[in-house]
Amino acid sequence: MTGEDLLKRISVDPRICSGKPCIRGTRIWVSLIVDNLAAGASEEEILSAYPSLAREDIRAAPKYAAELTHDRYIPLSSQVQDEIQA
């Protein structure tokens, strides 16, 4: 599955979840999946918690997040940067 195919699994609709990016056909936020992955949850754990998801949906979430970081970023506070460097 290509990156473009993965991105087609994401939906942004102002009428659904106030326009937050969701997995198409669900109200599961992309950020929820990314947060779970960042916390160390496995694909299997996420699939178990959200049975309406497919494995490709989980892979689409970080792809979407990566696309956002190509041109946009959130500056980190100096405290966070110090923790990262430590």
N, CA, C and O atoms as a GROMACS GRO file, in nm:
protein
  344
    1MET      N    1   0.085  -0.117   0.000
    1MET     CA    2   0.000   0.000   0.000
    1MET      C    3   0.090   0.124   0.000
    1MET      O    4   0.182   0.134   0.082
    2THR      N    5   0.065   0.216  -0.091
    2THR     CA    6   0.147   0.336  -0.102
    2THR      C    7   0.106   0.440   0.004
    2THR      O    8   0.002   0.427   0.069
    3GLY      N    9   0.189   0.541   0.019
    3GLY     CA   10   0.157   0.650   0.110
    3GLY      C   11   0.028   0.719   0.072
    3GLY      O   12  -0.052   0.755   0.159
    4GLU      N   13   0.007   0.737  -0.057
    4GLU     CA   14  -0.119   0.799  -0.102
    4GLU      C   15  -0.239   0.714  -0.066
    4GLU      O   16  -0.342   0.766  -0.025
    5ASP      N   17  -0.226   0.583  -0.081
    5ASP     CA   18  -0.335   0.493  -0.044
    5ASP      C   19  -0.366   0.505   0.106
    5ASP      O   20  -0.482   0.506   0.146
    6LEU      N   21  -0.260   0.513   0.187
    6LEU     CA   22  -0.280   0.527   0.331
    6LEU      C   23  -0.352   0.657   0.363
    6LEU      O   24  -0.443   0.658   0.446
    7LEU      N   25  -0.313   0.766   0.298
    7LEU     CA   26  -0.376   0.896   0.326
    7LEU      C   27  -0.523   0.899   0.286
    7LEU      O   28  -0.600   0.977   0.341
    8LYS      N   29  -0.562   0.816   0.192
    8LYS     CA   30  -0.703   0.809   0.154
    8LYS      C   31  -0.789   0.751   0.266
    8LYS      O   32  -0.912   0.761   0.262
    9ARG      N   33  -0.727   0.692   0.365
    9ARG     CA   34  -0.799   0.634   0.478
    9ARG      C   35  -0.832   0.740   0.583
    9ARG      O   36  -0.903   0.712   0.680
   10ILE      N   37  -0.782   0.863   0.563
   10ILE     CA   38  -0.804   0.973   0.657
   10ILE      C   39  -0.913   1.064   0.600
   10ILE      O   40  -0.918   1.090   0.480
   11SER      N   41  -0.999   1.111   0.689
   11SER     CA   42  -1.106   1.202   0.650
   11SER      C   43  -1.103   1.325   0.739
   11SER      O   44  -1.083   1.315   0.860
   12VAL      N   45  -1.121   1.441   0.678
   12VAL     CA   46  -1.135   1.566   0.752
   12VAL      C   47  -1.265   1.630   0.706
   12VAL      O   48  -1.277   1.676   0.593
   13ASP      N   49  -1.362   1.631   0.796
   13ASP     CA   50  -1.495   1.681   0.764
   13ASP      C   51  -1.541   1.770   0.880
   13ASP      O   52  -1.550   1.722   0.993
   14PRO      N   53  -1.569   1.897   0.854
   14PRO     CA   54  -1.609   1.986   0.964
   14PRO      C   55  -1.735   1.941   1.037
   14PRO      O   56  -1.761   1.987   1.148
   15ARG      N   57  -1.813   1.852   0.977
   15ARG     CA   58  -1.935   1.802   1.041
   15ARG      C   59  -1.909   1.682   1.132
   15ARG      O   60  -1.997   1.639   1.206
   16ILE      N   61  -1.788   1.628   1.125
   16ILE     CA   62  -1.754   1.510   1.204
   16ILE      C   63  -1.638   1.546   1.297
   16ILE      O   64  -1.531   1.587   1.250
   17CYS      N   65  -1.658   1.529   1.425
   17CYS     CA   66  -1.555   1.556   1.526
   17CYS      C   67  -1.494   1.695   1.511
   17CYS      O   68  -1.374   1.715   1.529
   18SER      N   69  -1.580   1.790   1.478
   18SER     CA   70  -1.538   1.931   1.464
   18SER      C   71  -1.423   1.949   1.366
   18SER      O   72  -1.342   2.041   1.379
   19GLY      N   73  -1.416   1.861   1.266
   19GLY     CA   74  -1.314   1.874   1.163
   19GLY      C   75  -1.180   1.814   1.197
   19GLY      O   76  -1.084   1.831   1.121
   20LYS      N   77  -1.169   1.744   1.310
   20LYS     CA   78  -1.042   1.678   1.343
   20LYS      C   79  -1.020   1.563   1.245
   20LYS      O   80  -1.116   1.495   1.207
   21PRO      N   81  -0.896   1.541   1.204
   21PRO     CA   82  -0.869   1.429   1.114
   21PRO      C   83  -0.905   1.296   1.183
   21PRO      O   84  -0.863   1.269   1.295
   22CYS      N   85  -0.984   1.217   1.113
   22CYS     CA   86  -1.031   1.087   1.163
   22CYS      C   87  -1.003   0.979   1.061
   22CYS      O   88  -0.978   1.007   0.943
   23ILE      N   89  -1.006   0.857   1.107
   23ILE     CA   90  -1.003   0.744   1.015
   23ILE      C   91  -1.136   0.743   0.942
   23ILE      O   92  -1.243   0.745   1.004
   24ARG      N   93  -1.130   0.739   0.811
   24ARG     CA   94  -1.251   0.746   0.728
   24ARG      C   95  -1.355   0.645   0.773
   24ARG      O   96  -1.326   0.528   0.797
   25GLY      N   97  -1.479   0.694   0.786
   25GLY     CA   98  -1.590   0.608   0.825
   25GLY      C   99  -1.601   0.586   0.974
   25GLY      O  100  -1.687   0.509   1.019
   26THR      N  101  -1.515   0.651   1.053
   26THR     CA  102  -1.520   0.636   1.198
   26THR      C  103  -1.513   0.775   1.261
   26THR      O  104  -1.502   0.876   1.191
   27ARG      N  105  -1.521   0.777   1.391
   27ARG     CA  106  -1.497   0.900   1.467
   27ARG      C  107  -1.371   0.884   1.551
   27ARG      O  108  -1.356   0.946   1.656
   28ILE      N  109  -1.282   0.800   1.503
   28ILE     CA  110  -1.156   0.776   1.574
   28ILE      C  111  -1.052   0.874   1.520
   28ILE      O  112  -1.016   0.870   1.402
   29TRP      N  113  -1.006   0.960   1.609
   29TRP     CA  114  -0.911   1.064   1.569
   29TRP      C  115  -0.776   1.004   1.533
   29TRP      O  116  -0.729   0.910   1.596
   30VAL      N  117  -0.714   1.062   1.432
   30VAL     CA  118  -0.578   1.026   1.396
   30VAL      C  119  -0.486   1.051   1.516
   30VAL      O  120  -0.398   0.970   1.544
   31SER      N  121  -0.507   1.162   1.585
   31SER     CA  122  -0.422   1.194   1.701
   31SER      C  123  -0.430   1.088   1.810
   31SER      O  124  -0.332   1.063   1.879
   32LEU      N  125  -0.545   1.026   1.826
   32LEU     CA  126  -0.561   0.920   1.926
   32LEU      C  127  -0.470   0.802   1.892
   32LEU      O  128  -0.404   0.746   1.980
   33ILE      N  129  -0.467   0.766   1.766
   33ILE     CA  130  -0.382   0.655   1.723
   33ILE      C  131  -0.235   0.692   1.739
   33ILE      O  132  -0.156   0.612   1.789
   34VAL      N  133  -0.198   0.812   1.696
   34VAL     CA  134  -0.059   0.856   1.708
   34VAL      C  135  -0.017   0.861   1.854
   34VAL      O  136   0.093   0.818   1.889
   35ASP      N  137  -0.104   0.912   1.941
   35ASP     CA  138  -0.075   0.916   2.085
   35ASP      C  139  -0.052   0.775   2.139
   35ASP      O  140   0.042   0.752   2.216
   36ASN      N  141  -0.136   0.680   2.100
   36ASN     CA  142  -0.121   0.542   2.146
   36ASN      C  143   0.011   0.483   2.098
   36ASN      O  144   0.081   0.417   2.175
   37LEU      N  145   0.045   0.505   1.971
   37LEU     CA  146   0.172   0.454   1.919
   37LEU      C  147   0.290   0.517   1.992
   37LEU      O  148   0.386   0.448   2.025
   38ALA      N  149   0.282   0.648   2.017
   38ALA     CA  150   0.390   0.717   2.087
   38ALA      C  151   0.406   0.666   2.230
   38ALA      O  152   0.516   0.668   2.285
   39ALA      N  153   0.296   0.621   2.289
   39ALA     CA  154   0.301   0.568   2.425
   39ALA      C  155   0.350   0.423   2.429
   39ALA      O  156   0.364   0.365   2.536
   40GLY      N  157   0.375   0.366   2.311
   40GLY     CA  158   0.428   0.230   2.306
   40GLY      C  159   0.326   0.121   2.280
   40GLY      O  160   0.360   0.003   2.284
   41ALA      N  161   0.202   0.159   2.252
   41ALA     CA  162   0.100   0.058   2.223
   41ALA      C  163   0.132  -0.010   2.090
   41ALA      O  164   0.176   0.054   1.995
   42SER      N  165   0.110  -0.138   2.085
   42SER     CA  166   0.133  -0.213   1.962
   42SER      C  167   0.010  -0.202   1.872
   42SER      O  168  -0.098  -0.162   1.916
   43GLU      N  169   0.029  -0.238   1.746
   43GLU     CA  170  -0.086  -0.240   1.654
   43GLU      C  171  -0.194  -0.333   1.707
   43GLU      O  172  -0.313  -0.302   1.699
   44GLU      N  173  -0.152  -0.446   1.762
   44GLU     CA  174  -0.248  -0.544   1.813
   44GLU      C  175  -0.331  -0.485   1.928
   44GLU      O  176  -0.452  -0.506   1.937
   45GLU      N  177  -0.264  -0.410   2.017
   45GLU     CA  178  -0.336  -0.348   2.128
   45GLU      C  179  -0.437  -0.245   2.079
   45GLU      O  180  -0.548  -0.237   2.130
   46ILE      N  181  -0.397  -0.167   1.980
   46ILE     CA  182  -0.489  -0.066   1.926
   46ILE      C  183  -0.605  -0.133   1.856
   46ILE      O  184  -0.720  -0.090   1.871
   47LEU      N  185  -0.578  -0.236   1.779
   47LEU     CA  186  -0.685  -0.309   1.710
   47LEU      C  187  -0.782  -0.371   1.810
   47LEU      O  188  -0.902  -0.376   1.786
   48SER      N  189  -0.729  -0.419   1.920
   48SER     CA  190  -0.814  -0.478   2.023
   48SER      C  191  -0.903  -0.372   2.089
   48SER      O  192  -1.020  -0.397   2.116
   49ALA      N  193  -0.846  -0.254   2.113
   49ALA     CA  194  -0.922  -0.146   2.177
   49ALA      C  195  -1.023  -0.082   2.082
   49ALA      O  196  -1.127  -0.033   2.125
   50TYR      N  197  -0.992  -0.083   1.952
   50TYR     CA  198  -1.078  -0.020   1.851
   50TYR      C  199  -1.101  -0.120   1.737
   50TYR      O  200  -1.038  -0.109   1.632
   51PRO      N  201  -1.191  -0.216   1.757
   51PRO     CA  202  -1.208  -0.324   1.659
   51PRO      C  203  -1.258  -0.279   1.522
   51PRO      O  204  -1.252  -0.356   1.426
   52SER      N  205  -1.307  -0.156   1.511
   52SER     CA  206  -1.353  -0.109   1.379
   52SER      C  207  -1.235  -0.067   1.290
   52SER      O  208  -1.254  -0.040   1.172
   53LEU      N  209  -1.116  -0.061   1.348
   53LEU     CA  210  -0.998  -0.023   1.270
   53LEU      C  211  -0.937  -0.142   1.198
   53LEU      O  212  -0.950  -0.256   1.241
   54ALA      N  213  -0.872  -0.113   1.088
   54ALA     CA  214  -0.791  -0.211   1.015
   54ALA      C  215  -0.645  -0.175   1.039
   54ALA      O  216  -0.612  -0.062   1.075
   55ARG      N  217  -0.558  -0.270   1.018
   55ARG     CA  218  -0.415  -0.248   1.036
   55ARG      C  219  -0.367  -0.129   0.951
   55ARG      O  220  -0.283  -0.050   0.994
   56GLU      N  221  -0.421  -0.116   0.830
   56GLU     CA  222  -0.384  -0.005   0.741
   56GLU      C  223  -0.426   0.130   0.799
   56GLU      O  224  -0.359   0.230   0.775
   57ASP      N  225  -0.535   0.133   0.876
   57ASP     CA  226  -0.578   0.257   0.939
   57ASP      C  227  -0.473   0.303   1.040
   57ASP      O  228  -0.443   0.422   1.049
   58ILE      N  229  -0.419   0.210   1.114
   58ILE     CA  230  -0.316   0.244   1.213
   58ILE      C  231  -0.191   0.296   1.142
   58ILE      O  232  -0.127   0.389   1.190
   59ARG      N  233  -0.157   0.236   1.031
   59ARG     CA  234  -0.039   0.281   0.955
   59ARG      C  235  -0.064   0.416   0.888
   59ARG      O  236   0.031   0.490   0.861
   60ALA      N  237  -0.188   0.447   0.860
   60ALA     CA  238  -0.222   0.576   0.797
   60ALA      C  239  -0.201   0.692   0.894
   60ALA      O  240  -0.166   0.802   0.850
   61ALA      N  241  -0.221   0.670   1.022
   61ALA     CA  242  -0.213   0.779   1.120
   61ALA      C  243  -0.072   0.841   1.126
   61ALA      O  244  -0.061   0.963   1.113
   62PRO      N  245   0.035   0.762   1.144
   62PRO     CA  246   0.167   0.827   1.145
   62PRO      C  247   0.206   0.883   1.008
   62PRO      O  248   0.282   0.979   1.000
   63LYS      N  249   0.155   0.824   0.901
   63LYS     CA  250   0.181   0.879   0.768
   63LYS      C  251   0.122   1.019   0.759
   63LYS      O  252   0.187   1.111   0.708
   64TYR      N  253   0.000   1.036   0.807
   64TYR     CA  254  -0.065   1.167   0.806
   64TYR      C  255   0.015   1.264   0.894
   64TYR      O  256   0.039   1.378   0.854
   65ALA      N  257   0.055   1.220   1.012
   65ALA     CA  258   0.133   1.305   1.102
   65ALA      C  259   0.265   1.345   1.037
   65ALA      O  260   0.308   1.460   1.050
   66ALA      N  261   0.329   1.253   0.969
   66ALA     CA  262   0.455   1.283   0.901
   66ALA      C  263   0.435   1.387   0.793
   66ALA      O  264   0.517   1.477   0.777
   67GLU      N  265   0.327   1.375   0.719
   67GLU     CA  266   0.298   1.474   0.614
   67GLU      C  267   0.283   1.613   0.673
   67GLU      O  268   0.327   1.711   0.613
   68LEU      N  269   0.220   1.623   0.789
   68LEU     CA  270   0.203   1.753   0.854
   68LEU      C  271   0.336   1.816   0.892
   68LEU      O  272   0.351   1.938   0.887
   69THR      N  273   0.432   1.735   0.930
   69THR     CA  274   0.560   1.788   0.977
   69THR      C  275   0.654   1.827   0.863
   69THR      O  276   0.760   1.884   0.888
   70HIS      N  277   0.618   1.799   0.740
   70HIS     CA  278   0.702   1.839   0.628
   70HIS      C  279   0.710   1.991   0.618
   70HIS      O  280   0.817   2.046   0.590
   71ASP      N  281   0.599   2.058   0.640
   71ASP     CA  282   0.595   2.203   0.623
   71ASP      C  283   0.558   2.279   0.749
   71ASP      O  284   0.572   2.401   0.754
   72ARG      N  285   0.511   2.209   0.851
   72ARG     CA  286   0.469   2.274   0.973
   72ARG      C  287   0.538   2.208   1.091
   72ARG      O  288   0.568   2.088   1.088
   73TYR      N  289   0.560   2.285   1.194
   73TYR     CA  290   0.614   2.228   1.316
   73TYR      C  291   0.568   2.312   1.434
   73TYR      O  292   0.524   2.426   1.418
   74ILE      N  293   0.580   2.254   1.550
   74ILE     CA  294   0.546   2.322   1.674
   74ILE      C  295   0.676   2.341   1.750
   74ILE      O  296   0.740   2.243   1.788
   75PRO      N  297   0.715   2.466   1.772
   75PRO     CA  298   0.840   2.487   1.847
   75PRO      C  299   0.831   2.425   1.986
   75PRO      O  300   0.728   2.433   2.052
   76LEU      N  301   0.939   2.364   2.029
   76LEU     CA  302   0.945   2.303   2.161
   76LEU      C  303   1.001   2.404   2.260
   76LEU      O  304   1.087   2.485   2.225
   77SER      N  305   0.951   2.400   2.381
   77SER     CA  306   1.004   2.488   2.484
   77SER      C  307   1.148   2.450   2.513
   77SER      O  308   1.191   2.339   2.481
   78SER      N  309   1.224   2.540   2.573
   78SER     CA  310   1.364   2.510   2.604
   78SER      C  311   1.374   2.395   2.704
   78SER      O  312   1.470   2.318   2.700
   79GLN      N  313   1.276   2.381   2.794
   79GLN     CA  314   1.276   2.271   2.891
   79GLN      C  315   1.265   2.137   2.818
   79GLN      O  316   1.338   2.043   2.851
   80VAL      N  317   1.177   2.128   2.721
   80VAL     CA  318   1.161   2.004   2.644
   80VAL      C  319   1.287   1.975   2.567
   80VAL      O  320   1.332   1.861   2.562
   81GLN      N  321   1.345   2.077   2.506
   81GLN     CA  322   1.469   2.056   2.429
   81GLN      C  323   1.582   2.009   2.520
   81GLN      O  324   1.662   1.924   2.481
   82ASP      N  325   1.590   2.065   2.642
   82ASP     CA  326   1.692   2.021   2.736
   82ASP      C  327   1.673   1.874   2.773
   82ASP      O  328   1.771   1.800   2.784
   83GLU      N  329   1.547   1.832   2.793
   83GLU     CA  330   1.518   1.692   2.826
   83GLU      C  331   1.555   1.599   2.713
   83GLU      O  332   1.603   1.488   2.736
   84ILE      N  333   1.532   1.643   2.590
   84ILE     CA  334   1.563   1.561   2.474
   84ILE      C  335   1.714   1.542   2.462
   84ILE      O  336   1.762   1.433   2.431
   85GLN      N  337   1.789   1.648   2.488
   85GLN     CA  338   1.935   1.642   2.475
   85GLN      C  339   2.000   1.566   2.590
   85GLN      O  340   2.113   1.520   2.576
   86ALA      N  341   1.931   1.551   2.702
   86ALA     CA  342   1.989   1.484   2.819
   86ALA      C  343   1.996   1.335   2.802
   86ALA      O  344   2.042   1.265   2.891
   0.00000   0.00000   0.00000
